[in-house]
Amino acid sequence: MGDIIVIAVLVVVVGLVVRSMWRSHKSGGGCCGDCSKCKSCPHE
């Protein structure tokens, strides 16, 4: 039972991190800082 709780907590934490990263990326944040060299930057 304890293993299931630990795995569930880890899944929730990883999900929140991925969600935060995705929102940051969509809002233009999280870029490498040099848009002339960054192919994934939304500003270029």
C-alpha positions in Angstrom: 0.0 0.0 0.0 2.9 2.4 0.8 4.4 1.9 -2.6 1.2 2.9 -4.3 1.0 6.1 -2.3 4.7 7.0 -3.1 4.2 6.3 -6.8 1.0 8.4 -6.9 2.7 11.3 -5.2 5.6 11.1 -7.6 3.2 11.0 -10.6 1.4 14.1 -9.3 4.7 16.0 -8.7 6.0 15.1 -12.2 2.7 16.1 -13.7 2.8 19.5 -12.0 6.4 20.1 -13.1 5.5 19.2 -16.7 2.4 21.5 -16.6 4.5 24.4 -15.2 7.1 23.9 -18.0 4.4 23.7 -20.7 2.7 26.9 -19.5 6.0 28.7 -19.3 6.9 27.6 -22.8 3.5 28.7 -24.2 3.8 32.1 -22.6 7.2 32.7 -24.1 9.2 32.0 -21.0 11.8 29.3 -20.7 13.7 30.3 -23.8 17.4 29.8 -23.9 18.0 33.6 -23.9 19.6 34.0 -27.4 16.8 33.8 -29.9 19.2 34.0 -32.9 20.6 30.6 -31.9 17.5 28.9 -30.4 15.3 27.2 -33.0 12.5 26.5 -30.5 12.2 30.1 -29.3 8.7 31.5 -30.1 10.1 35.0 -30.7 12.1 34.0 -33.8 
